[in-house]
Amino acid sequence: MPSTANKRLLLKIFSLFSVVRGYNILVVAIAQYLTSAFILAHDKPLREVLFDANLFFLILASSSVIASGYIINNFYDSEKDLINRPKKTMLDRVVSQRTKLSVYFILNFAAIFFASYVSFRAVVFFSIYIFIIWLYSHRLKKIIFLGNLVASILTITPFFVIFVYYKNFETVIFIHATFLYLMIVMRELVKDLENMQGDLVQNYQTIPLVYGEKWSKFFLSVCSVLAIIPIFLLVTKFETGYMDYYFYASFILLVIFLLMLYFSKAKWQYLLLHNILKLIIVTGVFSILLIDIDEVLNRVF
């Protein structure tokens, strides 16, 4: 039987994993590799992409910054999260605020160290990325519209890093990125609807609190309609292989999302809408493999 000390240590590790949302970081890292291998560098041998040391350290740096970002966000939002997510917050509080800050600085130094392997420009880029995440967590997230805009940009930044690295400027990539960005913007707005109670207590100036739920739903409806444009273009104007099925499914989910949005009023309903958007985003990561299944099989085997 494990001792009490070992149990306590395991609980702290699990708590820290919850704070940094390790599952999210894993999904982002997989998404970066899949995007690199099958979209941005699809003309290169798979082995060359997977064993590219520069790409590996860029993804490590990204993962470290994302983890540190979750920590600093958790640090500033501890009181708000106690209202919005009481069960998760109790788990997160197993690790002290002092320990969280220590891990935060360690992760940031690690990110800069990883970036230094790639180039000085990478160091500058990640230094700015770290600063903006801190500024967002400390100040910007409380500002209406700006908070949502910055949060969405920060979420998509890890993909921008590898986009710049490979310098692939194909139109289809921009259209796909537009669809992803709209999904992220919508998710941030739904999170605001979901967290209204805690945001009100902490005096956050979010769209639902300033303009009301009705206008928030209107903005979400507009974003949903706009998202149909890249779906239509990707299905009709570009060769996306079996990934068409993903876009058809996304369209159906967006229709369901809009119908549910109209009737949603309670927090659990907004949480369900949040999960629909998360499903679209996460499924999109793995559906990259459907673009050309034959090529994927040939490059893997």
Steps between C-alpha positions, in 0.01 A plus 500: 500500500638847417588717798313820591795706374492322162124550474547869576772528234282326240212731587724805452625370164140436391403847625782665305404299191146636544629858533711483182229297322744242378243335272458831309876538459526143368226568242672824389836324464341220291320765293828683435666180379205397282471851354873501426510151349182502291429867422793739537776257394299242310765488227773386741564139613310422822817389676668832420210692660462280808874502574553869425680626813393862441133401477535284812641790704240743364226264616672451837526879541133540402392232747702660780351845435145361478549319832640814666210697354247269662684539832506881498139509385407264784696720742309819414161326461508293819210688664290509182558129432390417854155626397494372141680166546495415873594129465792559262619795710514289816723253316715781359548645850680188620810668356584829672507830312871530581573162339293593195700822453828309535391253231378794289847660494673163443277429199564846352877463537471153344307645206768761436769232529322280244447798267869592521582171325303618194601865464524838671179603321324204661622620841359848433172355373444278804608778739228723351254208510568447872462871576169532313359193678591658834352836394183326383461306827576804715315775316376450142250220569290742706458738205197449280565371144878535543507208745321269256713616206832452681395163648414369153828625353702345784324166445589488131858630547662151536381426144624838379847404628528197273329686215781758511759224535391325178402823314213326323264770369245287313149651493339183634702536822371852561140388443542204734659731760204739465257218581708395801526860623122549479446183704743628765334845510162330546636278774637801690162675479314189617744477793400856593133396501590196706702701756275804545454454873871496582578777248236722661649453848852576371379804298601362160372704204385213279256520208218313683530721808520832310263433209298209635441140394285603203782690328750228588278247326473734202882524473524121526239461227693736272824306560319171428370633167843639413653157575287350224695706242838325557319164522339563160830614344698207640245245378435647154817685396780289647594134505468391864436129439299319765534804726186621318307275738644692794381830353154356427482376860621841624223668301238272660645563847489877439132474405435303820707757690284786367175322588621423851641852541155652440350308795805505732473689827663287771869444564479125419354586159787738424743230614342265246543762226862542610555126462351501149754762393779312674396184313519685167846637585652176636348281227643741245849419627475129424294544183814645338593136439194468274627750241676223310479159668707327232780752542483464878530119473784527247693749710449305822569153361 
